[in-house]
Amino acid sequence: WIVGGSYKLGNVTIPAYMVWVALGYGLVMSLLMAIAGMAGDLFESSLKRHVGLKDSGHLIPGHGGILDRIDSWLFAAPVFWLFLKFFARAGS
């Protein structure tokens, strides 16, 4: 429910401007993590190309190995942590 410029969710009232601030942070964080994930994938691919390998492992046949499964996470997780540390301050 919208009550006088705020959203009422059960017993919690959220000011309307906070919804837009949260949306803005979410969009920025999504964009940064998408870029970091692509950078991780490109970095891992360049490592494999430099060494002359097609797959980084044989544990998961047909998937390029474990490193191919987590290469995006290796770059995106630190970006997520830094974003939360510097921009998403709880209680402020």
C-alpha positions in Angstrom: 0.0 0.0 0.0 1.1 3.5 -0.7 0.5 5.9 2.2 1.5 9.6 1.8 4.7 9.1 -0.2 5.7 5.9 1.5 5.2 2.2 1.0 3.6 0.1 3.8 4.8 -3.5 3.9 3.2 -5.2 6.9 4.4 -3.3 9.9 7.3 -1.6 8.0 6.9 1.8 6.3 9.5 2.6 3.6 9.8 6.2 2.3 9.1 6.3 -1.4 12.5 7.9 -2.3 14.3 4.9 -0.6 12.7 2.6 -3.2 14.2 4.6 -6.0 17.5 4.8 -4.3 17.5 1.0 -3.8 16.5 0.5 -7.5 19.4 2.8 -8.6 21.9 0.9 -6.5 20.6 -2.4 -7.8 20.9 -1.2 -11.4 24.5 0.0 -10.9 25.5 -3.1 -9.0 24.0 -5.3 -11.8 25.9 -3.4 -14.5 29.2 -3.6 -12.6 28.8 -7.3 -11.9 27.9 -8.1 -15.5 31.1 -6.2 -16.7 33.2 -8.0 -14.0 31.7 -11.4 -15.0 32.5 -10.8 -18.7 36.0 -9.7 -17.7 36.6 -12.9 -15.7 35.4 -15.0 -18.6 37.7 -13.2 -21.1 40.6 -13.4 -18.7 40.2 -17.1 -18.2 39.9 -17.6 -22.0 43.1 -15.6 -22.6 44.9 -17.8 -20.0 43.8 -20.9 -21.8 44.7 -19.4 -25.2 48.2 -18.4 -23.9 48.9 -22.0 -22.6 47.3 -23.6 -25.7 44.5 -25.5 -24.0 40.9 -25.9 -25.1 39.6 -27.0 -21.7 41.0 -26.1 -18.3 40.1 -29.5 -16.9 38.4 -32.8 -17.4 36.3 -33.2 -14.3 33.1 -32.0 -16.1 33.3 -33.4 -19.6 32.1 -31.1 -22.3 32.0 -28.0 -20.0 35.6 -26.9 -20.2 36.5 -27.7 -16.6 35.8 -26.3 -13.2 37.6 -23.0 -14.0 35.2 -22.4 -16.9 32.3 -22.8 -14.5 33.6 -20.2 -11.9 35.6 -17.8 -14.0 32.9 -15.1 -13.9 32.4 -15.5 -10.2 36.1 -15.1 -9.5 35.8 -11.5 -10.8 32.2 -10.6 -9.9 32.3 -11.7 -6.2 35.0 -9.1 -5.2 33.2 -6.4 -7.1 30.0 -7.3 -5.2 31.8 -7.2 -1.9 33.5 -3.9 -2.7 30.1 -2.4 -3.8 28.5 -3.5 -0.6 31.4 -2.3 1.5 31.6 1.2 0.1 28.1 2.0 -1.2 25.5 0.0 0.7 25.8 1.0 4.3 23.2 -0.6 6.5 21.3 1.7 8.9 22.3 4.9 7.2 
